[in-house]
Amino acid sequence: MNSRALRRIGLVAGVATTSAIVLAGCSGGGDQAASGGDSDTVTLATFNDFGYTDELLAEFTEETGIKVVHTKAATSNDARTNFFQKLGKTGLADVEGVEVDWFPEMMQYSDLVAPVPDELAGRWLDWKEKAATDAAGNLVAYGTDVGPQAICYRADLFEAAGLPTDREEVAKLFPTWDAFFQVGSDYVAKTGEPFIDSANSVLQGVVNQLDVAYEEPDGTVIATENPDIRAAYDTVVDKAIPIAAYPGQWSDDWYAAMASGKFAAMLCPPWMHGIIEGEAPDIAGWDIANAFPEGGGNWGGSYLVVPANGKNVTNAQKLADWLTSPETQIKAFNNAGTFPSQPEAQSSPDLTGFVNEYFNGAPSGQIGIDRANAITVTTFKGPKYFQFHDALGNAITRVFDGIEDKETSWKTWVTEVGAF
């Protein structure tokens, strides 16, 4: 599929309203500079929390004289809808954030984004850079972060339930998924409260440990025939739903529950750290265990792309370069826990020695490195990965909410897969 096929894809029309963060002194983002070149203002669109604070972006302005207008969507889904509605047309930001689960979909239209300058090749982890290289050999996206998974937990709630609280002891609780579910089941039986935040976070964790999920590298769709996917669905429905507070993440109730003590643990890539701290700034009980069931897994990690038809391509490339430099990625990690995707950053003492005071002084820099080293599988994600996976998550939500039973919801998903 090439860029012309984009016009034939029907996408959901609704997009959540986003709030624009305009740095002091900014003028309108679309006007050209008096010199006739790129405007001295560029626009940046992200979602969730990339760690790009006003203060960080102000450093770029101070160094370059280029102002930044930052718009942040509430969720990755909102950003995806907006991106594909406008790609190749008008209305996208000069620099756009793209989430890893729908990044393969974006790569079908790599001719619509500006290539990364040649001198930046080799900056990122090999697998991160390979995924952003198109069939013509062009590197077309700037890697931001990766998401090596650990376990975040409420030490105060663990203590009340008779569980260990020391992070090294907690790490020993979760060598396998079976052990994780047993701890969760015991916690629910003892406290009457949910153990984890959401069932679909477990689906994400299990699927990200598979070599292939919904599509083969040759394009063959195996979603409904893949026994590993059926096993993942069964596991989540049978074992994760009974210990989960919510079916999925990102709802208003889910955010509020972080502060109210509704659940005791979360599957936790580094980018989740900033979200937890931001939603529960006054909670003193959060900590991080250097563990993940079955060894390791990567959840998340994004890219920045520069739409080729933008008005400010040159200055947009400067911003994307600066935001994904090793030095800036460490600053973004400090701001939001977004774990750097550059080897140079991962070996920096600023990362290896980083301690997160909010998480009870956890050495989150070293934990991230250890968790990244534990990753042995990079799941193949084809162009329809996002649609298939999102629909399977909806199937689990239907069971959680009592709308459909387990088998009926699976059959509904199978029908949906055939329609994509």
C-alpha positions as CSV (number, residue, x, y, z in Angstrom):
1,M,0.0,0.0,0.0
2,N,1.3,3.5,-0.9
3,S,0.3,7.0,0.0
4,R,-2.4,7.1,-2.6
5,A,-4.2,4.3,-0.7
6,L,-4.5,6.6,2.3
7,R,-7.4,8.4,0.6
8,R,-9.4,5.1,0.5
9,I,-9.1,4.3,4.2
10,G,-12.1,5.3,6.4
11,L,-11.1,6.6,9.8
12,V,-13.0,7.5,12.9
13,A,-13.9,11.2,12.6
14,G,-14.0,12.1,16.3
15,V,-10.7,13.4,17.9
16,A,-10.4,14.5,21.5
17,T,-9.8,18.2,22.0
18,T,-6.2,18.9,22.8
19,S,-4.7,21.8,24.7
20,A,-2.0,23.9,23.0
21,I,1.0,24.9,25.2
22,V,2.5,28.0,23.7
23,L,5.9,29.1,24.9
24,A,6.2,32.8,25.9
25,G,6.7,35.1,23.0
26,C,5.4,32.7,20.4
27,S,3.7,34.0,17.3
28,G,1.4,32.1,15.0
29,G,2.8,28.7,14.0
30,G,1.8,28.9,10.3
31,D,3.4,32.2,9.3
32,Q,6.6,32.3,7.2
33,A,9.5,34.3,8.5
34,A,10.2,37.6,6.8
35,S,13.3,36.1,5.1
36,G,11.0,33.7,3.1
37,G,12.4,30.6,4.6
38,D,11.0,28.4,7.4
39,S,8.9,30.2,10.0
40,D,10.7,31.0,13.3
41,T,7.9,29.1,15.0
42,V,7.4,25.3,14.6
43,T,4.5,23.2,15.9
44,L,4.9,19.9,17.8
45,A,2.1,17.4,18.4
46,T,2.5,14.5,20.9
47,F,0.2,12.6,23.3
48,N,0.3,11.3,26.9
49,D,3.6,12.6,28.2
50,F,6.9,12.6,26.2
51,G,8.7,14.6,28.9
52,Y,8.7,17.7,26.7
53,T,8.0,20.3,29.3
54,D,7.7,24.0,28.6
55,E,11.1,24.5,30.3
56,L,12.7,21.8,28.0
57,L,11.3,23.3,24.9
58,A,12.4,26.8,26.0
59,E,16.0,25.5,26.0
60,F,15.6,24.6,22.3
61,T,14.3,28.2,21.7
62,E,17.2,29.7,23.5
63,E,19.7,27.7,21.5
64,T,18.2,28.1,18.1
65,G,15.9,31.1,18.2
66,I,13.1,28.8,17.0
67,K,9.9,29.0,19.1
68,V,7.8,25.9,19.7
69,V,4.0,25.5,20.0
70,H,3.3,22.1,21.6
71,T,-0.1,20.4,21.4
72,K,-0.7,17.3,23.4
73,A,-3.5,14.8,22.6
74,A,-5.0,12.9,25.6
75,T,-4.4,9.5,24.2
76,S,-2.5,7.6,21.5
77,N,-5.8,6.7,19.9
78,D,-6.7,10.4,19.5
79,A,-3.4,11.2,18.0
80,R,-3.6,8.3,15.5
81,T,-7.0,9.4,14.3
82,N,-5.9,12.9,13.7
83,F,-2.6,11.8,12.1
84,F,-4.2,9.6,9.4
85,Q,-7.0,12.0,8.7
86,K,-4.5,14.7,7.8
87,L,-1.3,13.0,6.6
88,G,-0.6,14.1,3.0
89,K,-3.2,16.9,3.3
90,T,-3.1,19.8,5.6
91,G,-3.4,20.4,9.3
92,L,-0.6,18.3,10.9
93,A,2.0,19.8,13.1
94,D,5.5,20.4,11.8
95,V,6.6,17.5,14.0
96,E,4.3,14.7,14.9
97,G,4.6,12.0,17.6
98,V,3.8,8.5,16.4
99,E,3.2,5.6,18.8
100,V,4.9,2.3,18.2
101,D,1.8,0.2,17.9
102,W,0.5,2.3,14.9
103,F,4.0,3.1,13.6
104,P,4.0,0.2,11.1
105,E,0.7,1.6,9.7
106,M,2.5,4.9,9.2
107,M,5.4,3.3,7.5
108,Q,3.1,2.4,4.6
109,Y,3.2,6.1,3.8
110,S,6.8,6.8,4.4
111,D,7.0,8.9,1.2
112,L,4.8,11.5,2.9
113,V,7.3,12.2,5.7
114,A,10.7,13.8,5.3
115,P,13.8,11.5,5.6
116,V,16.0,11.8,8.7
117,P,19.3,13.5,7.7
118,D,22.0,11.0,6.9
119,E,24.4,12.1,9.6
120,L,22.0,11.0,12.3
121,A,21.9,7.3,11.2
122,G,23.3,5.0,13.9
123,R,22.2,7.2,16.8
124,W,19.5,4.7,17.9
125,L,19.3,1.1,19.0
126,D,19.6,-1.2,15.9
127,W,16.1,-2.6,16.2
128,K,14.6,0.9,16.8
129,E,16.3,2.3,13.7
130,K,15.5,-0.8,11.6
131,A,11.8,-0.4,12.2
132,A,12.0,3.2,11.0
133,T,13.8,2.4,7.7
134,D,11.5,2.0,4.7
135,A,11.8,-0.4,1.7
136,A,13.9,2.1,-0.2
137,G,16.5,2.3,2.7
138,N,15.4,5.7,4.0
139,L,15.4,6.3,7.7
140,V,12.2,8.3,8.1
141,A,11.6,8.7,11.8
142,Y,13.4,9.9,14.9
143,G,13.2,7.4,17.8
144,T,12.2,8.8,21.1
145,D,11.9,6.2,23.9
146,V,11.6,2.5,24.5
147,G,9.4,0.8,27.1
148,P,11.2,-1.9,29.1
149,Q,8.7,-3.2,31.5
150,A,9.0,-3.5,35.3
151,I,6.4,-3.7,38.1
152,C,5.3,-0.5,39.9
153,Y,3.6,-1.2,43.3
154,R,2.2,0.5,46.3
155,A,4.4,-0.5,49.2
156,D,1.9,0.7,51.8
157,L,-0.9,-1.5,50.3
158,F,1.5,-4.4,50.0
159,E,2.4,-4.1,53.7
160,A,-1.3,-4.0,54.7
161,A,-1.9,-7.2,52.7
162,G,1.0,-9.0,54.4
163,L,3.2,-8.9,51.3
164,P,6.9,-7.9,51.3
165,T,7.6,-4.2,50.6
166,D,11.4,-4.2,49.9
167,R,11.8,-3.8,46.2
168,E,14.3,-6.7,45.9
169,E,11.9,-9.0,47.8
170,V,9.0,-7.9,45.7
171,A,10.9,-8.6,42.6
172,K,11.1,-12.3,43.7
173,L,7.3,-12.5,43.7
174,F,7.0,-12.3,39.9
175,P,9.2,-14.8,38.0
176,T,6.3,-16.0,35.9
177,W,2.8,-15.0,34.9
178,D,1.4,-17.8,37.0
179,A,3.2,-16.5,40.0
180,F,2.0,-12.9,39.2
181,F,-1.7,-14.1,39.0
182,Q,-1.3,-16.1,42.2
183,V,-0.1,-13.1,44.1
184,G,-2.9,-11.0,42.7
185,S,-5.5,-13.6,43.5
186,D,-4.3,-13.9,47.1
187,Y,-4.3,-10.1,47.4
188,V,-7.9,-9.8,46.2
189,A,-9.0,-12.6,48.6
190,K,-7.3,-10.9,51.6
191,T,-8.3,-7.3,50.9
192,G,-11.4,-7.4,48.7
193,E,-9.7,-4.9,46.5
194,P,-8.3,-5.2,43.0
195,F,-4.6,-6.0,42.6
196,I,-3.8,-4.5,39.3
197,D,-5.1,-1.5,37.4
198,S,-6.4,-3.0,34.2
199,A,-6.8,-6.3,32.5
200,N,-5.8,-5.0,29.1
201,S,-2.4,-4.0,30.4
202,V,-1.8,-7.7,30.9
203,L,-2.8,-8.4,27.3
204,Q,-0.2,-5.9,26.2
205,G,2.4,-7.5,28.4
206,V,1.7,-11.0,27.2
207,V,1.4,-10.1,23.5
208,N,4.7,-8.2,23.6
209,Q,6.5,-11.4,24.5
210,L,5.4,-13.1,21.3
211,D,7.6,-13.4,18.2
212,V,4.5,-12.8,16.0
213,A,1.0,-11.8,17.0
214,Y,-1.5,-10.9,14.3
215,E,0.5,-10.8,11.0
216,E,3.4,-12.7,9.6
217,P,6.4,-10.7,8.2
218,D,5.2,-11.7,4.7
219,G,1.9,-10.0,5.3
220,T,-0.2,-13.1,6.0
221,V,-2.9,-12.4,8.6
222,I,-2.8,-15.1,11.3
223,A,-4.7,-13.2,14.0
224,T,-7.6,-15.6,14.6
225,E,-5.6,-18.7,13.9
226,N,-2.5,-17.9,16.1
227,P,-2.8,-20.2,19.2
228,D,-0.6,-17.8,21.1
229,I,-3.2,-15.1,20.7
230,R,-6.0,-17.3,21.8
231,A,-3.9,-18.4,24.8
232,A,-3.2,-14.7,25.6
233,Y,-7.0,-13.9,25.4
234,D,-7.8,-16.9,27.6
235,T,-5.2,-15.9,30.2
236,V,-6.4,-12.3,30.4
237,V,-10.1,-13.2,30.7
238,D,-9.6,-16.1,33.1
239,K,-6.8,-14.7,35.3
240,A,-6.4,-11.0,34.8
241,I,-10.0,-9.8,34.8
242,P,-10.6,-11.2,38.3
243,I,-7.8,-9.2,39.8
244,A,-8.2,-6.0,37.8
245,A,-9.8,-2.7,38.8
246,Y,-10.7,-1.7,35.2
247,P,-10.8,-3.3,31.8
248,G,-8.5,-0.7,30.2
249,Q,-6.5,2.4,31.0
250,W,-6.8,6.1,30.3
251,S,-10.3,6.6,31.6
252,D,-11.1,9.4,34.1
253,D,-11.8,6.7,36.8
254,W,-8.5,5.0,36.1
255,Y,-6.6,8.2,36.5
256,A,-8.4,9.1,39.7
257,A,-7.8,5.6,41.1
258,M,-4.0,6.1,41.2
259,A,-4.4,8.6,44.0
260,S,-7.3,6.9,45.8
261,G,-5.6,3.5,46.3
262,K,-8.0,1.5,44.2
263,F,-5.2,-0.9,43.1
264,A,-1.8,-2.0,44.3
265,A,0.3,-2.7,41.3
266,M,0.8,-1.9,37.6
267,L,2.8,-3.3,34.7
268,C,5.1,-0.4,34.4
269,P,7.3,0.8,31.5
270,P,9.4,3.8,32.3
271,W,7.1,6.3,30.6
272,M,4.4,5.3,33.1
273,H,6.4,6.8,36.0
274,G,5.6,10.4,35.0
275,I,1.9,9.6,34.6
276,I,1.7,8.0,38.1
277,E,3.6,10.9,39.7
278,G,1.5,13.4,37.8
279,E,-1.8,11.9,38.8
280,A,-0.9,11.0,42.4
281,P,1.7,13.6,43.5
282,D,0.8,13.3,47.2
283,I,1.0,9.5,47.4
284,A,4.1,8.3,49.2
285,G,3.7,4.5,48.7
286,W,4.7,3.9,45.1
287,D,7.9,1.9,44.4
288,I,9.4,0.0,41.4
289,A,10.4,-3.7,41.4
290,N,13.2,-4.8,39.0
291,A,11.1,-7.7,37.7
292,F,8.7,-8.7,35.0
293,P,6.9,-12.0,34.5
294,E,8.8,-14.4,32.2
295,G,11.8,-12.1,32.0
296,G,11.2,-9.0,30.0
297,G,9.0,-7.1,27.6
298,N,8.8,-3.8,25.8
299,W,5.7,-1.8,25.9
300,G,5.6,1.4,24.0
301,G,8.2,3.8,22.7
302,S,7.4,6.3,20.1
303,Y,8.9,8.2,17.1
304,L,8.8,11.7,15.8
305,V,8.2,12.3,12.1
306,V,8.3,15.5,10.0
307,P,5.5,15.6,7.4
308,A,7.1,16.3,4.0
309,N,4.5,18.8,2.9
310,G,4.9,20.9,6.1
311,K,5.7,24.6,5.8
312,N,8.7,24.4,8.2
313,V,10.5,21.2,7.3
314,T,14.0,22.4,7.9
315,N,13.3,23.9,11.3
316,A,11.1,20.9,12.1
317,Q,14.0,18.6,11.4
318,K,16.2,20.6,13.7
319,L,13.6,20.2,16.5
320,A,13.2,16.5,16.0
321,D,17.0,16.1,16.0
322,W,17.3,18.1,19.2
323,L,14.5,16.3,21.0
324,T,16.0,12.9,20.2
325,S,19.6,13.6,21.0
326,P,21.1,11.6,23.8
327,E,21.4,14.6,26.0
328,T,17.8,15.7,25.6
329,Q,16.4,12.2,25.9
330,I,18.0,12.0,29.4
331,K,16.3,15.2,30.3
332,A,13.0,13.9,29.0
333,F,13.6,10.7,31.1
334,N,14.1,12.9,34.2
335,N,10.8,14.7,33.4
336,A,8.6,11.7,32.6
337,G,10.5,8.5,32.7
338,T,10.6,8.1,29.0
339,F,13.5,5.7,28.6
340,P,16.1,6.7,26.0
341,S,16.5,4.7,22.8
342,Q,20.1,5.7,22.1
343,P,23.0,3.6,23.4
344,E,25.0,6.7,24.2
345,A,22.3,7.9,26.5
346,Q,21.9,4.5,28.1
347,S,25.5,4.4,29.1
348,S,25.5,7.9,30.6
349,P,26.1,8.3,34.3
350,D,23.2,10.7,34.2
351,L,21.0,7.7,33.5
352,T,22.7,4.8,35.3
353,G,22.9,6.8,38.5
354,F,19.4,8.3,38.3
355,V,17.2,7.9,41.4
356,N,13.5,8.6,41.4
357,E,12.7,10.2,44.7
358,Y,8.9,9.9,44.2
359,F,9.2,6.1,43.9
360,N,10.8,5.8,47.3
361,G,14.3,6.5,45.9
362,A,14.1,3.7,43.4
363,P,17.2,3.5,41.0
364,S,14.9,3.8,38.0
365,G,17.7,4.5,35.6
366,Q,19.5,1.2,36.3
367,I,16.2,-0.7,36.6
368,G,15.3,0.5,33.1
369,I,18.7,-0.7,31.8
370,D,18.3,-4.1,33.5
371,R,14.8,-4.5,32.2
372,A,15.9,-3.5,28.7
373,N,18.6,-6.1,28.8
374,A,16.0,-8.7,29.8
375,I,14.1,-8.2,26.6
376,T,14.7,-11.2,24.3
377,V,11.8,-10.8,21.8
378,T,10.8,-7.9,19.6
379,T,7.2,-8.7,18.5
380,F,6.7,-8.3,14.8
381,K,4.0,-5.7,14.2
382,G,2.4,-5.4,10.8
383,P,0.4,-2.5,9.3
384,K,-2.9,-3.8,10.9
385,Y,-1.4,-4.5,14.3
386,F,-3.1,-1.6,16.0
387,Q,-6.6,-2.4,14.6
388,F,-6.3,-6.1,15.5
389,H,-4.9,-5.5,19.0
390,D,-7.3,-2.6,19.8
391,A,-10.3,-4.8,18.8
392,L,-9.0,-7.7,21.0
393,G,-8.7,-5.3,23.9
394,N,-12.3,-4.3,23.2
395,A,-13.3,-8.0,23.3
396,I,-11.8,-8.3,26.8
397,T,-13.6,-5.1,27.9
398,R,-16.9,-6.6,26.8
399,V,-16.3,-9.6,29.0
400,F,-15.2,-7.4,31.9
401,D,-18.3,-5.3,31.6
402,G,-20.6,-8.3,31.3
403,I,-21.8,-7.4,27.8
404,E,-20.7,-10.7,26.2
405,D,-19.4,-13.9,27.6
406,K,-15.9,-15.2,26.8
407,E,-16.7,-17.3,23.7
408,T,-19.2,-14.8,22.3
409,S,-16.8,-11.9,22.6
410,W,-14.0,-14.0,20.9
411,K,-16.3,-14.7,18.0
412,T,-17.2,-11.1,17.7
413,W,-13.5,-10.3,17.5
414,V,-13.0,-12.9,14.8
415,T,-15.8,-11.3,12.7
416,E,-14.2,-7.9,13.2
417,V,-10.8,-9.1,12.1
418,G,-12.4,-10.4,8.9
419,A,-13.7,-6.9,8.2
420,F,-10.5,-5.0,8.6
